Amino acid sequence: MCLKKMMVMLLLVSQLIPMCWASKLIRITNFVGIDTKILLACTSDDVETEAKYLPPLASFEFKASSTKNIRCNTRSGTHYYSFEIFNARRSQFEENCWVFKSSGPCLCDCTNAKCTYNEECYEWETHRNLS
């Protein structure tokens, strides 16, 4: 009887695991400056986005369906920035909207129309002046 219960529990858990790591939207918007375009690329062990130029206020989005951490690198003029935008702490919403500011990235739930992108902000993990 114990073996039968254990098999049922394993079956239930195997069905729940994919639901916990369902595909999540990541959207990044350029808020660096009104006249500043950025070059953006994001990578992990199983995600690699093509490098894209984002003009001011433009957005780029992709789906993250893994449990891996995703790091985005961006360049603006002579400044290089890097930040891990997707990990256990920073993948809390089904739709994760980020704005990249010169001071650092800020996160909101894309479905929250009242978000001001000022509550959950971080400092860049890497910031170098390339000049």
ChimeraX attribute file (.defattr): number of C-alpha atoms within 10 A of each C-alpha:
attribute: neighborCount
match mode: 1-to-1
recipient: residues
	/A:1	5
	/A:2	6
	/A:3	8
	/A:4	9
	/A:5	10
	/A:6	11
	/A:7	11
	/A:8	11
	/A:9	12
	/A:10	12
	/A:11	11
	/A:12	11
	/A:13	11
	/A:14	11
	/A:15	11
	/A:16	11
	/A:17	10
	/A:18	12
	/A:19	9
	/A:20	9
	/A:21	14
	/A:22	14
	/A:23	16
	/A:24	18
	/A:25	17
	/A:26	21
	/A:27	18
	/A:28	23
	/A:29	21
	/A:30	25
	/A:31	25
	/A:32	20
	/A:33	15
	/A:34	10
	/A:35	9
	/A:36	14
	/A:37	19
	/A:38	24
	/A:39	16
	/A:40	21
	/A:41	17
	/A:42	20
	/A:43	16
	/A:44	17
	/A:45	10
	/A:46	12
	/A:47	17
	/A:48	13
	/A:49	13
	/A:50	10
	/A:51	12
	/A:52	13
	/A:53	18
	/A:54	20
	/A:55	18
	/A:56	16
	/A:57	17
	/A:58	14
	/A:59	16
	/A:60	15
	/A:61	14
	/A:62	14
	/A:63	14
	/A:64	21
	/A:65	14
	/A:66	18
	/A:67	17
	/A:68	15
	/A:69	18
	/A:70	19
	/A:71	17
	/A:72	18
	/A:73	18
	/A:74	20
	/A:75	19
	/A:76	19
	/A:77	12
	/A:78	9
	/A:79	14
	/A:80	17
	/A:81	21
	/A:82	21
	/A:83	20
	/A:84	18
	/A:85	21
	/A:86	21
	/A:87	14
	/A:88	10
	/A:89	7
	/A:90	13
	/A:91	20
	/A:92	13
	/A:93	15
	/A:94	16
	/A:95	18
	/A:96	22
	/A:97	23
	/A:98	25
	/A:99	22
	/A:100	24
	/A:101	18
	/A:102	16
	/A:103	13
	/A:104	18
	/A:105	27
	/A:106	22
	/A:107	24
	/A:108	23
	/A:109	18
	/A:110	17
	/A:111	12
	/A:112	10
	/A:113	8
	/A:114	9
	/A:115	14
	/A:116	11
	/A:117	17
	/A:118	12
	/A:119	10
	/A:120	13
	/A:121	17
	/A:122	15
	/A:123	15
	/A:124	18
	/A:125	11
	/A:126	11
	/A:127	18
	/A:128	12
	/A:129	11
	/A:130	10
	/A:131	6
